Amino acid sequence: QGLAQAAFTSSSPASPNPNFVISKRMPGSSSSSSSGSSSSSSSSSSSGGSIAAAPKPSKPAWAPFVAAASAAIVELSIMQPLDVVKTRMHLQGAGVQTGDNFGGTWAAIQGIRRSEGTLGLWRGFVPGLCVVIPRRGFKFLFYDAFVGLVWKGDKGKAPFCHAMLAGSLAGGAEACVITPIECVKIAMQSEKAPSGSGAKPTGTLAFAGAMLKTGGITSLYSGLAATVAKHMAHSCFYFATFHEAKKLAPKGSVSPQQRVAWDLAAGFAAGCAAATANNPFDVVKTRQQVGAASAVSSHAVAKEFSASRRSAVAWVVELVKTEGPQALYKGYVAKVARLGPGSAVIFCIYEQLMALF
């Protein structure tokens, strides 16, 4: 009985038993200790820099479009003459009565300037802008979206095969958007108007109206298959080459000047790779699309090509059969001279603008 009473007394709240007091204080003491420990740990971790930095806020979904479109305007303003030369050289060769038959890129620049004036090298600049703004904008926007689907890590460090796949998908989607404007641009660049004749070049709306009137909406989608193939090949190597080249850049902190230099070098490599991959499809695309402008009475080149319309495969066979495989690389020097430096400019400006978002 005495033992029972003692036990009851020791378990009573009024008991001065120090064990009871300690046990009541333990939770608070533990919390305080834990808090202090956590605070100390947090403080030391923070001072030691071991805690990962908070993730940067994601960039707006429209940022790639704006950055790429802005870069494209600058690039075309510099490189337009070479784009005109490339188009003219695509439309010359064996059996082409209206071809210029220029001996090379520099000869083409001089020949166009002599016969059509300096402005002849800037034909199709307005529709060219209407092409490059959505073309580059959607190219980079679609690539950003597709690479995010096929690669869950850092987009800039996506493996080569993943970047190629995302680029191909982006190029195909982009082509479906810009083909109508591309048709008008090709029609304008291929039109010839002697500088002393007083004849004014046909305007953008006049070309578009004539094409719609005679061929309907389908005329603006001439060469769609070749255009899709061209842009898939282009973007496939364009983005993959750029990001692979950037992986060679020195690790760690680099100066802004070094970063710009690497963007320029990687962009140049990307442009050369893309030009090499897409040139055969570009030659075929140009020949298919120029015929859609045959309704314009002064466009002799369009009339000639409209009389011999062929599928993309048929054009490839015809060119290789009559002029050899090198015919698929007509205008290659002009294309590389434009896309190499032009892509360096585009990627450099794009990367700088994206860093602002």
Secondary structure as a PSIPRED ss2 file (coil, helix, strand):
# PSIPRED VFORMAT (PSIPRED V4.0)

   1 Q C   1.000  0.000  0.000
   2 G H   0.000  1.000  0.000
   3 L H   0.000  1.000  0.000
   4 A H   0.000  1.000  0.000
   5 Q H   0.000  1.000  0.000
   6 A H   0.000  1.000  0.000
   7 A H   0.000  1.000  0.000
   8 F H   0.000  1.000  0.000
   9 T H   0.000  1.000  0.000
  10 S H   0.000  1.000  0.000
  11 S C   1.000  0.000  0.000
  12 S C   1.000  0.000  0.000
  13 P C   1.000  0.000  0.000
  14 A C   1.000  0.000  0.000
  15 S C   1.000  0.000  0.000
  16 P C   1.000  0.000  0.000
  17 N C   1.000  0.000  0.000
  18 P H   0.000  1.000  0.000
  19 N H   0.000  1.000  0.000
  20 F H   0.000  1.000  0.000
  21 V H   0.000  1.000  0.000
  22 I H   0.000  1.000  0.000
  23 S H   0.000  1.000  0.000
  24 K H   0.000  1.000  0.000
  25 R H   0.000  1.000  0.000
  26 M H   0.000  1.000  0.000
  27 P H   0.000  1.000  0.000
  28 G H   0.000  1.000  0.000
  29 S H   0.000  1.000  0.000
  30 S H   0.000  1.000  0.000
  31 S H   0.000  1.000  0.000
  32 S H   0.000  1.000  0.000
  33 S H   0.000  1.000  0.000
  34 S H   0.000  1.000  0.000
  35 S H   0.000  1.000  0.000
  36 G H   0.000  1.000  0.000
  37 S H   0.000  1.000  0.000
  38 S H   0.000  1.000  0.000
  39 S H   0.000  1.000  0.000
  40 S H   0.000  1.000  0.000
  41 S H   0.000  1.000  0.000
  42 S H   0.000  1.000  0.000
  43 S H   0.000  1.000  0.000
  44 S H   0.000  1.000  0.000
  45 S H   0.000  1.000  0.000
  46 S H   0.000  1.000  0.000
  47 S H   0.000  1.000  0.000
  48 G H   0.000  1.000  0.000
  49 G C   1.000  0.000  0.000
  50 S C   1.000  0.000  0.000
  51 I C   1.000  0.000  0.000
  52 A C   1.000  0.000  0.000
  53 A C   1.000  0.000  0.000
  54 A C   1.000  0.000  0.000
  55 P C   1.000  0.000  0.000
  56 K C   1.000  0.000  0.000
  57 P C   1.000  0.000  0.000
  58 S C   1.000  0.000  0.000
  59 K C   1.000  0.000  0.000
  60 P C   1.000  0.000  0.000
  61 A C   1.000  0.000  0.000
  62 W C   1.000  0.000  0.000
  63 A H   0.000  1.000  0.000
  64 P H   0.000  1.000  0.000
  65 F H   0.000  1.000  0.000
  66 V H   0.000  1.000  0.000
  67 A H   0.000  1.000  0.000
  68 A H   0.000  1.000  0.000
  69 A H   0.000  1.000  0.000
  70 S H   0.000  1.000  0.000
  71 A H   0.000  1.000  0.000
  72 A H   0.000  1.000  0.000
  73 I H   0.000  1.000  0.000
  74 V H   0.000  1.000  0.000
  75 E H   0.000  1.000  0.000
  76 L H   0.000  1.000  0.000
  77 S H   0.000  1.000  0.000
  78 I H   0.000  1.000  0.000
  79 M H   0.000  1.000  0.000
  80 Q H   0.000  1.000  0.000
  81 P H   0.000  1.000  0.000
  82 L H   0.000  1.000  0.000
  83 D H   0.000  1.000  0.000
  84 V H   0.000  1.000  0.000
  85 V H   0.000  1.000  0.000
  86 K H   0.000  1.000  0.000
  87 T H   0.000  1.000  0.000
  88 R H   0.000  1.000  0.000
  89 M H   0.000  1.000  0.000
  90 H H   0.000  1.000  0.000
  91 L C   1.000  0.000  0.000
  92 Q C   1.000  0.000  0.000
  93 G C   1.000  0.000  0.000
  94 A C   1.000  0.000  0.000
  95 G C   1.000  0.000  0.000
  96 V C   1.000  0.000  0.000
  97 Q C   1.000  0.000  0.000
  98 T C   1.000  0.000  0.000
  99 G C   1.000  0.000  0.000
 100 D C   1.000  0.000  0.000
 101 N C   1.000  0.000  0.000
 102 F C   1.000  0.000  0.000
 103 G C   1.000  0.000  0.000
 104 G C   1.000  0.000  0.000
 105 T H   0.000  1.000  0.000
 106 W H   0.000  1.000  0.000
 107 A H   0.000  1.000  0.000
 108 A H   0.000  1.000  0.000
 109 I H   0.000  1.000  0.000
 110 Q H   0.000  1.000  0.000
 111 G H   0.000  1.000  0.000
 112 I H   0.000  1.000  0.000
 113 R H   0.000  1.000  0.000
 114 R H   0.000  1.000  0.000
 115 S H   0.000  1.000  0.000
 116 E H   0.000  1.000  0.000
 117 G C   1.000  0.000  0.000
 118 T H   0.000  1.000  0.000
 119 L H   0.000  1.000  0.000
 120 G H   0.000  1.000  0.000
 121 L H   0.000  1.000  0.000
 122 W H   0.000  1.000  0.000
 123 R C   1.000  0.000  0.000
 124 G C   1.000  0.000  0.000
 125 F H   0.000  1.000  0.000
 126 V H   0.000  1.000  0.000
 127 P H   0.000  1.000  0.000
 128 G H   0.000  1.000  0.000
 129 L H   0.000  1.000  0.000
 130 C H   0.000  1.000  0.000
 131 V H   0.000  1.000  0.000
 132 V H   0.000  1.000  0.000
 133 I H   0.000  1.000  0.000
 134 P H   0.000  1.000  0.000
 135 R H   0.000  1.000  0.000
 136 R H   0.000  1.000  0.000
 137 G H   0.000  1.000  0.000
 138 F H   0.000  1.000  0.000
 139 K H   0.000  1.000  0.000
 140 F H   0.000  1.000  0.000
 141 L H   0.000  1.000  0.000
 142 F H   0.000  1.000  0.000
 143 Y H   0.000  1.000  0.000
 144 D H   0.000  1.000  0.000
 145 A H   0.000  1.000  0.000
 146 F H   0.000  1.000  0.000
 147 V H   0.000  1.000  0.000
 148 G H   0.000  1.000  0.000
 149 L H   0.000  1.000  0.000
 150 V H   0.000  1.000  0.000
 151 W C   1.000  0.000  0.000
 152 K C   1.000  0.000  0.000
 153 G C   1.000  0.000  0.000
 154 D C   1.000  0.000  0.000
 155 K H   0.000  1.000  0.000
 156 G H   0.000  1.000  0.000
 157 K H   0.000  1.000  0.000
 158 A C   1.000  0.000  0.000
 159 P C   1.000  0.000  0.000
 160 F H   0.000  1.000  0.000
 161 C H   0.000  1.000  0.000
 162 H H   0.000  1.000  0.000
 163 A H   0.000  1.000  0.000
 164 M H   0.000  1.000  0.000
 165 L H   0.000  1.000  0.000
 166 A H   0.000  1.000  0.000
 167 G H   0.000  1.000  0.000
 168 S H   0.000  1.000  0.000
 169 L H   0.000  1.000  0.000
 170 A H   0.000  1.000  0.000
 171 G H   0.000  1.000  0.000
 172 G H   0.000  1.000  0.000
 173 A H   0.000  1.000  0.000
 174 E H   0.000  1.000  0.000
 175 A H   0.000  1.000  0.000
 176 C H   0.000  1.000  0.000
 177 V H   0.000  1.000  0.000
 178 I H   0.000  1.000  0.000
 179 T H   0.000  1.000  0.000
 180 P H   0.000  1.000  0.000
 181 I H   0.000  1.000  0.000
 182 E H   0.000  1.000  0.000
 183 C H   0.000  1.000  0.000
 184 V H   0.000  1.000  0.000
 185 K H   0.000  1.000  0.000
 186 I H   0.000  1.000  0.000
 187 A H   0.000  1.000  0.000
 188 M H   0.000  1.000  0.000
 189 Q H   0.000  1.000  0.000
 190 S H   0.000  1.000  0.000
 191 E C   1.000  0.000  0.000
 192 K C   1.000  0.000  0.000
 193 A C   1.000  0.000  0.000
 194 P C   1.000  0.000  0.000
 195 S C   1.000  0.000  0.000
 196 G C   1.000  0.000  0.000
 197 S C   1.000  0.000  0.000
 198 G C   1.000  0.000  0.000
 199 A C   1.000  0.000  0.000
 200 K C   1.000  0.000  0.000
 201 P C   1.000  0.000  0.000
 202 T C   1.000  0.000  0.000
 203 G C   1.000  0.000  0.000
 204 T H   0.000  1.000  0.000
 205 L H   0.000  1.000  0.000
 206 A H   0.000  1.000  0.000
 207 F H   0.000  1.000  0.000
 208 A H   0.000  1.000  0.000
 209 G H   0.000  1.000  0.000
 210 A H   0.000  1.000  0.000
 211 M H   0.000  1.000  0.000
 212 L H   0.000  1.000  0.000
 213 K H   0.000  1.000  0.000
 214 T H   0.000  1.000  0.000
 215 G H   0.000  1.000  0.000
 216 G C   1.000  0.000  0.000
 217 I H   0.000  1.000  0.000
 218 T H   0.000  1.000  0.000
 219 S H   0.000  1.000  0.000
 220 L H   0.000  1.000  0.000
 221 Y H   0.000  1.000  0.000
 222 S C   1.000  0.000  0.000
 223 G C   1.000  0.000  0.000
 224 L H   0.000  1.000  0.000
 225 A H   0.000  1.000  0.000
 226 A H   0.000  1.000  0.000
 227 T H   0.000  1.000  0.000
 228 V H   0.000  1.000  0.000
 229 A H   0.000  1.000  0.000
 230 K H   0.000  1.000  0.000
 231 H H   0.000  1.000  0.000
 232 M H   0.000  1.000  0.000
 233 A H   0.000  1.000  0.000
 234 H H   0.000  1.000  0.000
 235 S H   0.000  1.000  0.000
 236 C H   0.000  1.000  0.000
 237 F H   0.000  1.000  0.000
 238 Y H   0.000  1.000  0.000
 239 F H   0.000  1.000  0.000
 240 A H   0.000  1.000  0.000
 241 T H   0.000  1.000  0.000
 242 F H   0.000  1.000  0.000
 243 H H   0.000  1.000  0.000
 244 E H   0.000  1.000  0.000
 245 A H   0.000  1.000  0.000
 246 K H   0.000  1.000  0.000
 247 K C   1.000  0.000  0.000
 248 L C   1.000  0.000  0.000
 249 A C   1.000  0.000  0.000
 250 P C   1.000  0.000  0.000
 251 K C   1.000  0.000  0.000
 252 G C   1.000  0.000  0.000
 253 S C   1.000  0.000  0.000
 254 V C   1.000  0.000  0.000
 255 S C   1.000  0.000  0.000
 256 P H   0.000  1.000  0.000
 257 Q H   0.000  1.000  0.000
 258 Q H   0.000  1.000  0.000
 259 R H   0.000  1.000  0.000
 260 V H   0.000  1.000  0.000
 261 A H   0.000  1.000  0.000
 262 W H   0.000  1.000  0.000
 263 D H   0.000  1.000  0.000
 264 L H   0.000  1.000  0.000
 265 A H   0.000  1.000  0.000
 266 A H   0.000  1.000  0.000
 267 G H   0.000  1.000  0.000
 268 F H   0.000  1.000  0.000
 269 A H   0.000  1.000  0.000
 270 A H   0.000  1.000  0.000
 271 G H   0.000  1.000  0.000
 272 C H   0.000  1.000  0.000
 273 A H   0.000  1.000  0.000
 274 A H   0.000  1.000  0.000
 275 A H   0.000  1.000  0.000
 276 T H   0.000  1.000  0.000
 277 A H   0.000  1.000  0.000
 278 N H   0.000  1.000  0.000
 279 N H   0.000  1.000  0.000
 280 P H   0.000  1.000  0.000
 281 F H   0.000  1.000  0.000
 282 D H   0.000  1.000  0.000
 283 V H   0.000  1.000  0.000
 284 V H   0.000  1.000  0.000
 285 K H   0.000  1.000  0.000
 286 T H   0.000  1.000  0.000
 287 R H   0.000  1.000  0.000
 288 Q H   0.000  1.000  0.000
 289 Q H   0.000  1.000  0.000
 290 V H   0.000  1.000  0.000
 291 G H   0.000  1.000  0.000
 292 A H   0.000  1.000  0.000
 293 A H   0.000  1.000  0.000
 294 S C   1.000  0.000  0.000
 295 A C   1.000  0.000  0.000
 296 V C   1.000  0.000  0.000
 297 S C   1.000  0.000  0.000
 298 S C   1.000  0.000  0.000
 299 H C   1.000  0.000  0.000
 300 A H   0.000  1.000  0.000
 301 V H   0.000  1.000  0.000
 302 A H   0.000  1.000  0.000
 303 K H   0.000  1.000  0.000
 304 E H   0.000  1.000  0.000
 305 F H   0.000  1.000  0.000
 306 S H   0.000  1.000  0.000
 307 A C   1.000  0.000  0.000
 308 S C   1.000  0.000  0.000
 309 R C   1.000  0.000  0.000
 310 R C   1.000  0.000  0.000
 311 S C   1.000  0.000  0.000
 312 A H   0.000  1.000  0.000
 313 V H   0.000  1.000  0.000
 314 A H   0.000  1.000  0.000
 315 W H   0.000  1.000  0.000
 316 V H   0.000  1.000  0.000
 317 V H   0.000  1.000  0.000
 318 E H   0.000  1.000  0.000
 319 L H   0.000  1.000  0.000
 320 V H   0.000  1.000  0.000
 321 K H   0.000  1.000  0.000
 322 T H   0.000  1.000  0.000
 323 E H   0.000  1.000  0.000
 324 G C   1.000  0.000  0.000
 325 P H   0.000  1.000  0.000
 326 Q H   0.000  1.000  0.000
 327 A H   0.000  1.000  0.000
 328 L H   0.000  1.000  0.000
 329 Y H   0.000  1.000  0.000
 330 K C   1.000  0.000  0.000
 331 G C   1.000  0.000  0.000
 332 Y H   0.000  1.000  0.000
 333 V H   0.000  1.000  0.000
 334 A H   0.000  1.000  0.000
 335 K H   0.000  1.000  0.000
 336 V H   0.000  1.000  0.000
 337 A H   0.000  1.000  0.000
 338 R H   0.000  1.000  0.000
 339 L H   0.000  1.000  0.000
 340 G H   0.000  1.000  0.000
 341 P H   0.000  1.000  0.000
 342 G H   0.000  1.000  0.000
 343 S H   0.000  1.000  0.000
 344 A H   0.000  1.000  0.000
 345 V H   0.000  1.000  0.000
 346 I H   0.000  1.000  0.000
 347 F H   0.000  1.000  0.000
 348 C H   0.000  1.000  0.000
 349 I H   0.000  1.000  0.000
 350 Y H   0.000  1.000  0.000
 351 E H   0.000  1.000  0.000
 352 Q H   0.000  1.000  0.000
 353 L H   0.000  1.000  0.000
 354 M H   0.000  1.000  0.000
 355 A C   1.000  0.000  0.000
 356 L C   1.000  0.000  0.000
 357 F C   1.000  0.000  0.000
